[in-house]
Amino acid sequence: MKQFTLRVDDQGRVLLPSFWRKQQQVKASTELCVTVNEGGGLVIETREQGLRRARALVRRYIPEGVRLSEEIVADHRAEAARERQG
């Protein structure tokens, strides 16, 4: 894990390191997601990084190849069938 220091200017802005911007393909119009962690620190990531992190989290609980939407539809159909039967 790389660690570096950023300085805040008099308008509250920070300059992101060029190596990181190049590595993550961050351009002038790129939107970054900022999260405040439990300790009050800021976590800055690109949308793609956030999506990768979210997908990895979901995969810990839902196996590859499982489609939740299909399972939900099947559950609704089964419930509807049970209601029709009495």
MOPAC internal coordinates of N, CA, C and O (Angstrom, degrees):
PM7 1SCF
backbone

  N    0.0000 0     0.00 0     0.00 0    0    0    0
  C    1.4485 1     0.00 0     0.00 0    1    0    0
  C    1.5242 1   107.80 1     0.00 0    2    1    0
  O    1.2310 1   120.84 1   -52.65 1    3    2    1
  N    1.3210 1   116.00 1   127.35 1    3    2    1
  C    1.4583 1   120.84 1   176.70 1    5    3    2
  C    1.5213 1   109.44 1   -84.87 1    6    5    3
  O    1.2310 1   121.37 1   -34.97 1    7    6    5
  N    1.3013 1   114.99 1   145.03 1    7    6    5
  C    1.4507 1   120.07 1   176.75 1    9    7    6
  C    1.5248 1   107.55 1  -132.43 1   10    9    7
  O    1.2310 1   120.65 1   -38.76 1   11   10    9
  N    1.3090 1   116.37 1   141.24 1   11   10    9
  C    1.4510 1   121.19 1  -179.91 1   13   11   10
  C    1.5104 1   109.17 1  -151.48 1   14   13   11
  O    1.2310 1   121.02 1   -11.10 1   15   14   13
  N    1.3106 1   115.66 1   168.90 1   15   14   13
  C    1.4582 1   121.65 1  -178.23 1   17   15   14
  C    1.5171 1   109.50 1  -108.54 1   18   17   15
  O    1.2310 1   120.82 1   -44.01 1   19   18   17
  N    1.3232 1   116.04 1   135.99 1   19   18   17
  C    1.4565 1   122.27 1   173.95 1   21   19   18
  C    1.5203 1   107.98 1  -113.84 1   22   21   19
  O    1.2310 1   120.92 1   -34.22 1   23   22   21
  N    1.3049 1   115.85 1   145.78 1   23   22   21
  C    1.4589 1   120.22 1   176.73 1   25   23   22
  C    1.5288 1   108.82 1  -107.89 1   26   25   23
  O    1.2310 1   121.29 1   -39.29 1   27   26   25
  N    1.3062 1   115.14 1   140.71 1   27   26   25
  C    1.4541 1   121.82 1   177.94 1   29   27   26
  C    1.5253 1   107.48 1   -93.33 1   30   29   27
  O    1.2310 1   120.28 1   -50.52 1   31   30   29
  N    1.3528 1   117.08 1   129.48 1   31   30   29
  C    1.4665 1   119.06 1   178.09 1   33   31   30
  C    1.5281 1   110.07 1   -83.81 1   34   33   31
  O    1.2310 1   120.53 1     1.01 1   35   34   33
  N    1.3144 1   116.60 1  -178.99 1   35   34   33
  C    1.4662 1   120.38 1  -174.28 1   37   35   34
  C    1.5253 1   113.29 1   -69.56 1   38   37   35
  O    1.2310 1   119.90 1   171.56 1   39   38   37
  N    1.3302 1   117.81 1    -8.44 1   39   38   37
  C    1.4586 1   121.02 1   175.82 1   41   39   38
  C    1.5356 1   111.66 1  -107.46 1   42   41   39
  O    1.2310 1   120.30 1  -167.41 1   43   42   41
  N    1.3292 1   117.02 1    12.59 1   43   42   41
  C    1.4597 1   121.40 1   176.73 1   45   43   42
  C    1.5170 1   114.46 1    81.92 1   46   45   43
  O    1.2310 1   119.71 1  -167.66 1   47   46   45
  N    1.3183 1   118.16 1    12.34 1   47   46   45
  C    1.4653 1   121.22 1  -178.34 1   49   47   46
  C    1.5192 1   110.87 1   -94.09 1   50   49   47
  O    1.2310 1   121.72 1   -28.60 1   51   50   49
  N    1.3230 1   114.32 1   151.40 1   51   50   49
  C    1.4624 1   120.74 1   173.11 1   53   51   50
  C    1.5213 1   108.12 1  -124.45 1   54   53   51
  O    1.2310 1   120.73 1   -28.41 1   55   54   53
  N    1.3116 1   116.21 1   151.59 1   55   54   53
  C    1.4542 1   121.59 1   177.13 1   57   55   54
  C    1.5208 1   107.94 1  -101.46 1   58   57   55
  O    1.2310 1   120.38 1   -58.40 1   59   58   57
  N    1.3283 1   116.88 1   121.60 1   59   58   57
  C    1.4603 1   121.19 1   179.47 1   61   59   58
  C    1.5284 1   108.80 1   -76.29 1   62   61   59
  O    1.2310 1   119.82 1   -39.00 1   63   62   61
  N    1.3145 1   117.96 1   141.00 1   63   62   61
  C    1.4628 1   121.16 1  -178.26 1   65   63   62
  C    1.5305 1   111.67 1   -60.38 1   66   65   63
  O    1.2310 1   121.11 1   -40.62 1   67   66   65
  N    1.3245 1   115.48 1   139.38 1   67   66   65
  C    1.4654 1   120.39 1  -177.04 1   69   67   66
  C    1.5195 1   112.16 1   -63.21 1   70   69   67
  O    1.2310 1   119.65 1   144.32 1   71   70   69
  N    1.3557 1   118.28 1   -35.68 1   71   70   69
  C    1.4705 1   119.35 1  -179.51 1   73   71   70
  C    1.5218 1   110.22 1   -61.10 1   74   73   71
  O    1.2310 1   120.43 1   141.91 1   75   74   73
  N    1.3356 1   116.78 1   -38.09 1   75   74   73
  C    1.4647 1   120.34 1  -179.37 1   77   75   74
  C    1.5180 1   110.78 1   -72.70 1   78   77   75
  O    1.2310 1   120.33 1   136.91 1   79   78   77
  N    1.3330 1   116.98 1   -43.09 1   79   78   77
  C    1.4706 1   120.30 1   178.73 1   81   79   78
  C    1.5203 1   110.21 1   -60.13 1   82   81   79
  O    1.2310 1   119.73 1   137.65 1   83   82   81
  N    1.3178 1   118.12 1   -42.35 1   83   82   81
  C    1.4745 1   121.14 1   179.21 1   85   83   82
  C    1.5222 1   110.41 1   -67.52 1   86   85   83
  O    1.2310 1   120.61 1   134.61 1   87   86   85
  N    1.3212 1   116.45 1   -45.39 1   87   86   85
  C    1.4644 1   121.37 1  -178.32 1   89   87   86
  C    1.5284 1   111.48 1   -61.05 1   90   89   87
  O    1.2310 1   120.11 1   140.33 1   91   90   89
  N    1.3319 1   117.40 1   -39.67 1   91   90   89
  C    1.4585 1   122.17 1  -176.75 1   93   91   90
  C    1.5261 1   113.00 1   -97.17 1   94   93   91
  O    1.2310 1   120.62 1  -174.64 1   95   94   93
  N    1.3256 1   116.41 1     5.36 1   95   94   93
  C    1.4703 1   122.91 1   179.76 1   97   95   94
  C    1.5250 1   111.54 1    55.81 1   98   97   95
  O    1.2310 1   120.90 1  -135.28 1   99   98   97
  N    1.3173 1   115.88 1    44.72 1   99   98   97
  C    1.4593 1   122.36 1   178.72 1  101   99   98
  C    1.5249 1   108.18 1   -87.59 1  102  101   99
  O    1.2310 1   121.07 1   -59.82 1  103  102  101
  N    1.3151 1   115.56 1   120.18 1  103  102  101
  C    1.4666 1   122.38 1   179.15 1  105  103  102
  C    1.5277 1   108.97 1  -110.30 1  106  105  103
  O    1.2310 1   120.73 1     1.66 1  107  106  105
  N    1.3189 1   116.22 1  -178.34 1  107  106  105
  C    1.4674 1   121.43 1  -176.36 1  109  107  106
  C    1.5348 1   112.43 1   -59.46 1  110  109  107
  O    1.2310 1   119.52 1   146.21 1  111  110  109
  N    1.3191 1   118.52 1   -33.79 1  111  110  109
  C    1.4657 1   120.21 1  -176.11 1  113  111  110
  C    1.5393 1   113.23 1   -97.97 1  114  113  111
  O    1.2310 1   119.92 1  -176.14 1  115  114  113
  N    1.3213 1   117.77 1     3.86 1  115  114  113
  C    1.4584 1   121.37 1  -177.84 1  117  115  114
  C    1.5262 1   110.67 1   -67.44 1  118  117  115
  O    1.2310 1   120.78 1   -48.06 1  119  118  117
  N    1.3241 1   116.11 1   131.94 1  119  118  117
  C    1.4665 1   120.60 1   175.21 1  121  119  118
  C    1.5133 1   108.58 1   -89.13 1  122  121  119
  O    1.2310 1   120.93 1   -45.43 1  123  122  121
  N    1.3221 1   115.82 1   134.57 1  123  122  121
  C    1.4517 1   121.85 1   177.02 1  125  123  122
  C    1.5185 1   108.72 1  -112.13 1  126  125  123
  O    1.2310 1   120.73 1   -33.58 1  127  126  125
  N    1.3206 1   116.21 1   146.42 1  127  126  125
  C    1.4580 1   121.98 1   177.23 1  129  127  126
  C    1.5214 1   107.58 1   -98.68 1  130  129  127
  O    1.2310 1   120.89 1   -48.28 1  131  130  129
  N    1.3118 1   115.91 1   131.72 1  131  130  129
  C    1.4566 1   121.37 1   179.77 1  133  131  130
  C    1.5199 1   108.33 1  -120.00 1  134  133  131
  O    1.2310 1   120.97 1   -51.41 1  135  134  133
  N    1.3204 1   115.75 1   128.59 1  135  134  133
  C    1.4508 1   122.32 1   179.15 1  137  135  134
  C    1.5202 1   108.45 1  -119.65 1  138  137  135
  O    1.2310 1   120.71 1   -41.45 1  139  138  137
  N    1.3159 1   116.25 1   138.55 1  139  138  137
  C    1.4598 1   120.50 1   173.26 1  141  139  138
  C    1.5188 1   106.58 1   -92.91 1  142  141  139
  O    1.2310 1   120.37 1   -61.45 1  143  142  141
  N    1.3338 1   116.91 1   118.55 1  143  142  141
  C    1.4636 1   119.32 1  -178.35 1  145  143  142
  C    1.5237 1   111.13 1   -80.62 1  146  145  143
  O    1.2310 1   120.67 1    -1.68 1  147  146  145
  N    1.3264 1   116.32 1   178.32 1  147  146  145
  C    1.4674 1   121.34 1  -174.98 1  149  147  146
  C    1.5196 1   112.86 1   -60.03 1  150  149  147
  O    1.2310 1   120.31 1   149.51 1  151  150  149
  N    1.3247 1   117.01 1   -30.49 1  151  150  149
  C    1.4559 1   120.57 1  -179.75 1  153  151  150
  C    1.5172 1   113.54 1   -86.37 1  154  153  151
  O    1.2310 1   120.39 1  -178.88 1  155  154  153
  N    1.3530 1   116.85 1     1.12 1  155  154  153
  C    1.4576 1   120.93 1   179.57 1  157  155  154
  C    1.5133 1   113.40 1    91.51 1  158  157  155
  O    1.2310 1   119.88 1  -179.27 1  159  158  157
  N    1.3246 1   117.84 1     0.73 1  159  158  157
  C    1.4605 1   121.37 1   178.36 1  161  159  158
  C    1.5155 1   111.35 1   -78.80 1  162  161  159
  O    1.2310 1   121.07 1   -19.04 1  163  162  161
  N    1.3155 1   115.57 1   160.96 1  163  162  161
  C    1.4615 1   120.99 1   178.53 1  165  163  162
  C    1.5207 1   110.36 1  -100.33 1  166  165  163
  O    1.2310 1   121.19 1   -43.54 1  167  166  165
  N    1.3201 1   115.33 1   136.46 1  167  166  165
  C    1.4572 1   122.05 1   173.52 1  169  167  166
  C    1.5167 1   106.01 1  -115.02 1  170  169  167
  O    1.2310 1   120.48 1   -60.16 1  171  170  169
  N    1.3297 1   116.70 1   119.84 1  171  170  169
  C    1.4625 1   122.21 1  -177.76 1  173  171  170
  C    1.5207 1   107.68 1  -110.76 1  174  173  171
  O    1.2310 1   120.82 1   -51.39 1  175  174  173
  N    1.3378 1   116.03 1   128.61 1  175  174  173
  C    1.4590 1   119.83 1   178.38 1  177  175  174
  C    1.5137 1   109.98 1  -149.52 1  178  177  175
  O    1.2310 1   121.41 1   -22.43 1  179  178  177
  N    1.3299 1   114.91 1   157.57 1  179  178  177
  C    1.4592 1   119.42 1   175.32 1  181  179  178
  C    1.5214 1   107.98 1   -75.14 1  182  181  179
  O    1.2310 1   120.59 1   -15.72 1  183  182  181
  N    1.3104 1   116.47 1   164.28 1  183  182  181
  C    1.4664 1   119.84 1   176.90 1  185  183  182
  C    1.5243 1   110.55 1   -59.24 1  186  185  183
  O    1.2310 1   120.65 1   139.87 1  187  186  185
  N    1.3305 1   116.37 1   -40.13 1  187  186  185
  C    1.4619 1   120.13 1  -179.74 1  189  187  186
  C    1.5271 1   110.68 1   -62.77 1  190  189  187
  O    1.2310 1   119.82 1   138.38 1  191  190  189
  N    1.3217 1   117.94 1   -41.62 1  191  190  189
  C    1.4604 1   120.42 1   176.59 1  193  191  190
  C    1.5228 1   110.46 1   -61.72 1  194  193  191
  O    1.2310 1   120.21 1   136.85 1  195  194  193
  N    1.3194 1   117.21 1   -43.15 1  195  194  193
  C    1.4585 1   121.13 1   178.59 1  197  195  194
  C    1.5096 1   112.13 1   -62.80 1  198  197  195
  O    1.2310 1   120.50 1   138.65 1  199  198  197
  N    1.3282 1   116.65 1   -41.35 1  199  198  197
  C    1.4689 1   120.45 1   178.02 1  201  199  198
  C    1.5203 1   111.09 1   -63.96 1  202  201  199
  O    1.2310 1   120.40 1   136.57 1  203  202  201
  N    1.3335 1   116.84 1   -43.43 1  203  202  201
  C    1.4704 1   119.84 1   178.20 1  205  203  202
  C    1.5305 1   110.80 1   -61.02 1  206  205  203
  O    1.2310 1   120.38 1   137.45 1  207  206  205
  N    1.3289 1   116.88 1   -42.55 1  207  206  205
  C    1.4600 1   121.22 1   179.29 1  209  207  206
  C    1.5317 1   110.57 1   -64.28 1  210  209  207
  O    1.2310 1   120.36 1   136.91 1  211  210  209
  N    1.3363 1   116.93 1   -43.09 1  211  210  209
  C    1.4648 1   121.05 1   179.80 1  213  211  210
  C    1.5288 1   110.89 1   -65.70 1  214  213  211
  O    1.2310 1   120.40 1   137.65 1  215  214  213
  N    1.3247 1   116.85 1   -42.35 1  215  214  213
  C    1.4689 1   119.72 1   178.87 1  217  215  214
  C    1.5170 1   111.37 1   -62.88 1  218  217  215
  O    1.2310 1   120.26 1   138.96 1  219  218  217
  N    1.3224 1   117.11 1   -41.04 1  219  218  217
  C    1.4665 1   120.95 1   178.75 1  221  219  218
  C    1.5279 1   110.24 1   -63.25 1  222  221  219
  O    1.2310 1   120.42 1   140.56 1  223  222  221
  N    1.3160 1   116.81 1   -39.44 1  223  222  221
  C    1.4606 1   120.96 1   178.56 1  225  223  222
  C    1.5291 1   110.67 1   -64.12 1  226  225  223
  O    1.2310 1   120.38 1   134.83 1  227  226  225
  N    1.3271 1   116.88 1   -45.17 1  227  226  225
  C    1.4650 1   121.10 1   179.21 1  229  227  226
  C    1.5227 1   110.25 1   -62.86 1  230  229  227
  O    1.2310 1   119.88 1   138.89 1  231  230  229
  N    1.3208 1   117.84 1   -41.11 1  231  230  229
  C    1.4659 1   121.84 1  -177.89 1  233  231  230
  C    1.5270 1   112.51 1   -65.13 1  234  233  231
  O    1.2310 1   120.44 1   159.26 1  235  234  233
  N    1.3493 1   116.76 1   -20.74 1  235  234  233
  C    1.4701 1   119.05 1   176.13 1  237  235  234
  C    1.5179 1   110.53 1   -67.01 1  238  237  235
  O    1.2310 1   120.07 1   154.54 1  239  238  237
  N    1.3251 1   117.47 1   -25.46 1  239  238  237
  C    1.4635 1   121.97 1  -175.07 1  241  239  238
  C    1.5228 1   113.76 1  -112.68 1  242  241  239
  O    1.2310 1   120.02 1   158.69 1  243  242  241
  N    1.3162 1   117.57 1   -21.31 1  243  242  241
  C    1.4625 1   121.47 1  -177.75 1  245  243  242
  C    1.5263 1   108.14 1  -124.91 1  246  245  243
  O    1.2310 1   120.00 1   -62.96 1  247  246  245
  N    1.3094 1   117.61 1   117.04 1  247  246  245
  C    1.4677 1   120.62 1  -177.04 1  249  247  246
  C    1.5286 1   112.63 1   -61.88 1  250  249  247
  O    1.2310 1   121.08 1   -27.39 1  251  250  249
  N    1.3131 1   115.54 1   152.61 1  251  250  249
  C    1.4636 1   122.36 1   175.96 1  253  251  250
  C    1.5242 1   108.86 1   -57.43 1  254  253  251
  O    1.2310 1   120.31 1   -42.31 1  255  254  253
  N    1.3085 1   117.02 1   137.69 1  255  254  253
  C    1.4543 1   121.69 1   178.03 1  257  255  254
  C    1.5181 1   114.45 1    92.36 1  258  257  255
  O    1.2310 1   119.91 1   164.46 1  259  258  257
  N    1.3222 1   117.77 1   -15.54 1  259  258  257
  C    1.4664 1   121.14 1   177.98 1  261  259  258
  C    1.5234 1   107.94 1   -80.90 1  262  261  259
  O    1.2310 1   120.89 1   -50.35 1  263  262  261
  N    1.3268 1   115.90 1   129.65 1  263  262  261
  C    1.4618 1   120.71 1   178.93 1  265  263  262
  C    1.5156 1   108.18 1  -110.39 1  266  265  263
  O    1.2310 1   121.45 1   -72.88 1  267  266  265
  N    1.3211 1   114.84 1   107.12 1  267  266  265
  C    1.4599 1   119.67 1  -176.70 1  269  267  266
  C    1.5146 1   112.22 1   -60.31 1  270  269  267
  O    1.2310 1   119.95 1   142.40 1  271  270  269
  N    1.3263 1   117.70 1   -37.60 1  271  270  269
  C    1.4614 1   119.66 1  -179.22 1  273  271  270
  C    1.5245 1   110.97 1   -60.57 1  274  273  271
  O    1.2310 1   120.34 1   139.93 1  275  274  273
  N    1.3192 1   116.95 1   -40.07 1  275  274  273
  C    1.4633 1   120.30 1   178.60 1  277  275  274
  C    1.5258 1   110.79 1   -67.56 1  278  277  275
  O    1.2310 1   120.32 1   141.54 1  279  278  277
  N    1.3188 1   116.99 1   -38.46 1  279  278  277
  C    1.4616 1   119.96 1   178.67 1  281  279  278
  C    1.5239 1   111.15 1   -66.71 1  282  281  279
  O    1.2310 1   120.01 1   141.33 1  283  282  281
  N    1.3141 1   117.58 1   -38.67 1  283  282  281
  C    1.4701 1   121.11 1   178.82 1  285  283  282
  C    1.5212 1   110.32 1   -65.01 1  286  285  283
  O    1.2310 1   120.29 1   135.61 1  287  286  285
  N    1.3303 1   117.06 1   -44.39 1  287  286  285
  C    1.4660 1   120.68 1   178.60 1  289  287  286
  C    1.5208 1   109.87 1   -62.03 1  290  289  287
  O    1.2310 1   120.23 1   136.75 1  291  290  289
  N    1.3249 1   117.17 1   -43.25 1  291  290  289
  C    1.4709 1   120.15 1   179.23 1  293  291  290
  C    1.5255 1   110.79 1   -62.74 1  294  293  291
  O    1.2310 1   120.27 1   139.26 1  295  294  293
  N    1.3427 1   117.08 1   -40.74 1  295  294  293
  C    1.4618 1   120.40 1   177.82 1  297  295  294
  C    1.5260 1   111.57 1   -62.76 1  298  297  295
  O    1.2310 1   120.40 1   137.72 1  299  298  297
  N    1.3313 1   116.84 1   -42.28 1  299  298  297
  C    1.4737 1   120.39 1   178.76 1  301  299  298
  C    1.5254 1   111.28 1   -64.02 1  302  301  299
  O    1.2310 1   120.75 1   138.24 1  303  302  301
  N    1.3071 1   116.18 1   -41.76 1  303  302  301
  C    1.4619 1   119.57 1   179.17 1  305  303  302
  C    1.5226 1   110.77 1   -64.60 1  306  305  303
  O    1.2310 1   120.34 1   137.93 1  307  306  305
  N    1.3184 1   116.95 1   -42.07 1  307  306  305
  C    1.4715 1   120.50 1   179.43 1  309  307  306
  C    1.5225 1   110.35 1   -64.24 1  310  309  307
  O    1.2310 1   120.44 1   138.67 1  311  310  309
  N    1.3269 1   116.77 1   -41.33 1  311  310  309
  C    1.4629 1   120.72 1   178.24 1  313  311  310
  C    1.5315 1   110.67 1   -63.69 1  314  313  311
  O    1.2310 1   120.49 1   136.71 1  315  314  313
  N    1.3325 1   116.67 1   -43.29 1  315  314  313
  C    1.4689 1   120.57 1   178.75 1  317  315  314
  C    1.5219 1   110.30 1   -62.17 1  318  317  315
  O    1.2310 1   119.92 1   139.98 1  319  318  317
  N    1.3201 1   117.75 1   -40.02 1  319  318  317
  C    1.4681 1   121.61 1   178.92 1  321  319  318
  C    1.5233 1   110.50 1   -64.01 1  322  321  319
  O    1.2310 1   120.35 1   137.99 1  323  322  321
  N    1.3299 1   116.94 1   -42.01 1  323  322  321
  C    1.4662 1   120.55 1   179.08 1  325  323  322
  C    1.5340 1   110.28 1   -63.78 1  326  325  323
  O    1.2310 1   120.45 1   140.21 1  327  326  325
  N    1.3347 1   116.74 1   -39.79 1  327  326  325
  C    1.4814 1   120.19 1   179.31 1  329  327  326
  C    1.5258 1   110.49 1   -65.35 1  330  329  327
  O    1.2310 1   119.73 1   141.30 1  331  330  329
  N    1.3323 1   118.12 1   -38.70 1  331  330  329
  C    1.4661 1   120.57 1  -179.88 1  333  331  330
  C    1.5249 1   111.16 1   -66.93 1  334  333  331
  O    1.2310 1   120.37 1   148.64 1  335  334  333
  N    1.3384 1   116.89 1   -31.36 1  335  334  333
  C    1.4563 1   121.19 1  -178.37 1  337  335  334
  C    1.5219 1   112.39 1   -78.52 1  338  337  335
  O    1.2310 1   120.46 1   166.73 1  339  338  337
  N    1.2698 1   116.72 1   -13.27 1  339  338  337
  C    1.4506 1   116.26 1   175.46 1  341  339  338
  C    1.4583 1   111.88 1   130.50 1  342  341  339
  O    1.2310 1   120.10 1   180.00 1  343  342  341

